């Protein structure tokens, strides 16, 4: 297992800062984050953005070239999408809009080969080194090395967070504060006590079952608070946020010239 893989990093005590690639899915964006330093990986969002398999593959290649790893967030729509992104070279997958432990269990089954799951065997992808691995080794390595994250962003997932954390094959619980705040009736209020009570429930579930958890951090104070609670995979930025803040900085720097 690569030392830079997220599956390896979550076995250490390190903080694992992440970013997101969605609407600007170009390798140069990955390289810019890599050159900036500090980030250990990123996730690719195909829940909200349409992306081709070749684009995912290019981003996964860029991740490895910059000594990072990546995973793909997706709707739990079908086993074939999980297979495609793993074969494209992503280090793992994250299911959005999960509503129960049973729902999460089904998603996990799509990520694993038998007897652990129902993933279909094809040896032509990156995770089989493009046929260079023997079948038995491929199955063993893939079941061990790919990781699975489950987003906690619905009331159903929150209610069953303990059951989800207990599932074999679930490596990470990942709080989506935007959707979770929406579900709790405090949309966009990222420091509301109802949201923090929910986050504490997720942190407690992970602690009980020895699981790692992550979170999108909308601001620095939020990041400090989740890290204090044991969050190991905070997401600090997206491609669009970087562009927007860059534009704001340009407008500010040259405010006189813009008039």
Residue pairs with C-beta under 8 A, 6 or more apart in sequence:
1 7
1 8
1 144
1 145
2 8
2 69
4 40
4 41
4 64
4 67
4 68
4 69
5 69
5 91
5 145
6 16
6 40
6 41
6 69
6 71
6 91
6 92
6 147
6 233
7 69
7 91
7 92
7 145
7 146
7 147
7 171
9 16
9 40
9 41
9 69
10 16
10 147
10 171
10 172
10 212
10 232
10 233
14 40
14 232
15 227
15 232
15 234
16 40
16 41
16 214
16 232
16 233
17 38
17 39
17 40
17 234
17 235
17 236
18 39
18 40
18 41
18 42
18 43
18 214
18 233
18 234
18 235
18 236
19 33
19 39
19 42
19 235
19 236
19 237
19 238
19 239
19 242
20 42
20 43
20 44
20 45
20 216
20 235
20 237
20 238
20 239
21 29
21 30
21 42
21 43
21 44
21 45
21 59
21 70
21 238
21 239
22 44
22 45
22 48
22 49
22 238
22 239
22 240
23 49
23 239
23 240
24 239
24 240
24 243
25 44
25 49
25 51
25 55
25 58
25 59
25 239
26 58
27 58
27 59
27 61
27 62
27 65
29 239
30 42
30 59
30 62
30 63
30 66
30 68
31 62
31 65
31 66
33 39
33 42
33 66
34 66
34 67
34 68
35 66
39 68
39 236
40 68
40 69
41 63
41 68
41 69
41 70
41 71
41 91
42 63
42 68
42 70
43 70
43 71
43 72
43 73
43 94
43 235
44 51
44 56
44 59
44 70
44 71
44 72
44 73
44 85
44 90
45 73
46 56
46 72
46 73
46 74
46 81
46 85
47 73
47 74
47 75
47 96
47 97
53 84
53 85
53 88
56 72
56 84
56 85
56 88
56 89
56 90
57 88
57 89
57 126
59 70
60 70
60 88
60 89
60 90
60 91
60 126
61 89
63 69
63 70
63 91
64 89
69 91
70 90
70 91
71 90
71 91
71 92
71 93
71 94
71 147
71 149
72 85
72 90
72 92
72 93
72 94
73 93
73 94
73 95
73 96
73 149
73 151
74 81
74 82
74 85
74 93
74 94
74 95
74 96
75 95
75 96
75 97
76 95
76 96
76 97
76 98
76 103
76 106
76 107
78 110
79 109
79 110
79 118
79 119
79 120
82 93
82 107
82 110
82 111
82 119
83 110
83 119
83 120
83 122
85 93
86 92
86 93
86 111
86 125
86 127
86 142
86 146
87 122
87 124
87 125
87 126
87 127
87 128
88 125
88 126
89 125
89 126
89 127
91 145
91 146
91 147
92 111
92 146
92 147
92 148
92 149
92 171
93 111
93 146
93 148
93 149
94 148
94 149
94 150
94 151
94 172
94 174
95 104
95 107
95 148
95 149
95 150
95 151
96 151
96 153
96 176
97 151
97 153
97 154
97 179
98 104
98 107
98 150
98 151
98 152
98 154
98 156
98 157
98 164
99 154
99 156
99 157
100 156
100 157
100 160
100 163
101 160
101 163
101 164
101 166
101 167
103 156
104 150
104 157
104 164
104 167
104 170
105 167
107 148
107 150
108 117
108 148
108 167
108 168
108 169
108 170
109 116
109 117
109 118
109 119
109 169
110 117
110 118
110 119
111 117
111 119
111 146
111 148
111 169
112 118
112 119
112 142
112 143
112 169
113 119
113 121
113 139
113 142
113 143
116 143
116 169
117 143
117 169
119 142
121 135
121 138
121 139
122 128
123 131
123 133
123 135
123 138
124 130
124 131
127 138
127 141
127 142
127 145
127 146
128 138
128 142
133 141
147 171
147 172
148 169
148 170
148 171
148 172
149 170
149 171
149 172
149 173
149 174
149 214
150 157
150 164
150 170
150 172
150 173
150 174
151 157
151 173
151 174
151 175
151 176
151 179
152 158
152 161
152 164
152 173
152 174
152 175
152 176
152 180
152 198
152 202
153 175
153 176
153 178
153 179
153 180
153 183
154 179
154 180
154 183
155 183
155 184
157 164
158 180
158 183
158 198
158 201
158 202
161 173
161 201
161 202
161 205
162 205
162 208
162 209
164 170
164 173
164 205
165 173
165 205
165 206
165 208
165 209
165 211
166 209
170 211
171 211
171 212
172 211
172 212
172 213
172 214
172 233
173 202
173 205
173 206
173 211
173 212
173 213
173 214
174 213
174 214
174 215
174 233
175 198
175 199
175 202
175 213
175 214
175 215
175 216
175 226
175 231
176 216
177 190
177 195
177 199
177 215
177 216
177 218
177 222
178 187
178 188
178 216
178 218
180 195
180 198
181 187
181 188
181 189
181 190
181 192
181 195
184 192
184 194
184 195
184 198
185 194
186 192
186 194
186 195
189 195
190 218
190 219
190 222
191 221
191 222
196 225
199 215
199 226
199 229
200 229
202 213
203 213
203 229
203 230
203 231
205 211
206 212
206 213
206 230
207 230
212 232
212 233
213 230
213 231
213 232
213 233
214 231
214 232
214 233
214 234
214 235
215 226
215 231
215 233
215 234
215 235
216 234
216 235
217 223
217 226
217 234
217 235
217 236
223 234
223 236
226 234
227 234
251 258
